[in-house]
Amino acid sequence: MAVDTRSEFLKRLEARDPRLYMLAQLLSHRDVVASAARAVARSRFREHKGLLSKILELRAEDNPNKVGLIFENGGQYPDEKLTYAKLYANSLRLAHALRREGYVRGDKIALVMRNHPEFVYAMAACTMLGTILVPIDPRAKGEKLAYQLADSDAVAVVTTADLLPDVEEAAKGAANLRKIYLNLKPDADPSLALRYATVNEMLDQPRVADLEDRVDDPGAPVQIIYTSGVTGNPKGVTLDSRRNAMYCLLGYLVWGYREDDVLYTGLSLAHGNAQAVTLFPALTMGIPAVISQRFTKSRIWDICRRYGCTTFSLLGGMMSGIYNEPPRPDDADNPVRMVISAGTPRAIWEDFERRFGVEILEWYGAIEGGFAYKPIGEGPIGSFGKPIPGLVEMRVVDEEDNEVPPGVTGELICRMLTQTKVDYYKKPEASAEKMRGGWLRSGDMVHRDEEGWFFFDYRKGGALRRAGDFIKPDLVEKVIGEHPDVSEVCVYGIPAASGAPGESDLVAAVAPFPGRTIDPASVFKKAAEGLERNSIPSYLQVVEEIPKSPSEKHLDRVLRDQFRPDAENVYRLEDYQV
């Protein structure tokens, strides 16, 4: 597409694709029209429109033998390097097999597995068939897993041998569930194939040319992704491929990926972050991505060195975990140039950049909607950025929806200037409440400065106030996390023993490094050396690991439910001389 002038380019773009025209026009304040032109030319946006099956098909046509995705298996068995041709061929095979099994448009197929190639095949197959994928956090078990299988009306579930016992138990309460399929990996018991149909059988079929009567409708529901469930039962957000279309453009217009980049993620593909930051931009731009089965903070730099990864995606709790690893002399000797993070703790931001020789691009988003980002080198440290002018509008309001002035904390609400809509599956009342007054209610308490940069303060209902002071959990976590035996730490509040309204006593849940134990006296001493007295936790809660949501948020509500002042794993500050 020739670009004579900005206005001429926009006119041509509007005629070819109104959605891309809107995005290019609204981002033109950062002079990204040329990037939008490249997005049209290179991603063939008009042809795929965010449909994963079409993206893979186009990539297979253009460069069939290029390795597009590498699934890193942590040494359990060899890593899997997949060409675009193989990605597309196996997606077609799986679509044919699912059709033969009788699944039709609108059926929900749950996926309970870690990051494997079959995850991508299933996503693409569902776009061809019009079936709806329900990706579920592989750590979900018990009541939470049973709830999501039942709530989503899943008629089938695909899982792996390591997660099969949890799925079998949870499936008992899912009335619509008809069949369990196994994705049988090399480390699994092969005799399981005698009990369950396997995805392996589906993929072990002759190559097929295409699928008749493909749906490939960008407006058809393609996924139900569940929220983190930090404050209660998760809700399923119904999404179509038009959301994926926006993900496809982020690599050009926001993340600023380069042709020689190699992307990395250890986040679950069941979460929107891994799809928005890694999967869809990589496939759209034709640059490789390395995807680990799971996030491992102790191995992340070794993986990036092995594959030459130049950028990876993190969430705040993950960044703290990496930072808490013992320093190594080669920390900065790595190929990574940029970390794309959502929720970088202010207390470690600059230290993290210096120690590892990287730059942080901070952003904010939710699966329901809303988007802001802070480009590298712009804005103040600690801010999650600004919304995109003309595309997203954000306000900070009090309980009466009055906008508050800069520096004052209130709830973040936002709206897309095209259409603001949240569709919680089977929950119209919750959807309406989330969108009350035409604004998406985030539940995040934030403030902005005089220049319009936004800063996260705390989750609504989760502020920590103690003796009149507001406590910054990330600072407490930073200090305790520097203890040599502490691998992970999550600070949360419980109602103050004093009974003072709105006041909290602090609890620091800590998990040790493998093979080490926690000495409470030394942890309290470490806290006393680095914190003001009012910020020292009243309790230490020693756990094997910190429970997390699919987005790697610490599930403090789970820790809070498990907390008992007289429990054997709980230690009181007042019992130690610090």
Protein Blocks (a to p, Z undefined) as FASTA:
>chain_A
ZZfbfmlmmmmmmmmommlmmmmmmmmmnopmlmmmmmmmmnommlnnopaklmmmmmmm
mmmmbcfbdcdehhmaccddddfklmmmmmmmmmmmmmmnopaehiacdddddddfklmm
mmmmmmmnopacddddfkbgcjllmmmmmmnopabdcddfklmmmmmmmmmmmmklmbdc
ddddfkbcfklmmmpccfklmmmcccdfbdehifkpakbcfbdcddeklnbccddddddf
klmmmmmmmmmmmnopafkbccddfbdfkbmklmmmmmmmmmmnopacdddfbdcfklmm
mmmmmnopabdcddfklmmmmmmpccdfklmmcfbfbdcdehiafklmmmmmmmnopacd
dddddfkbccddddehiajehiabjadehkaccddddfkopacdehiacddddddfkbgc
dddehilklmmmmmgghiacehpacdddfkopacdfbdehiacceehiacdfklmmmmmm
mpmklmbdcddddddfklpghiacddddddddehiacdfklmmmmmmmmpcfklpcfbdc
ddfbdcddfkopacfklmmmmpcfkbmkbccfklpcZZ
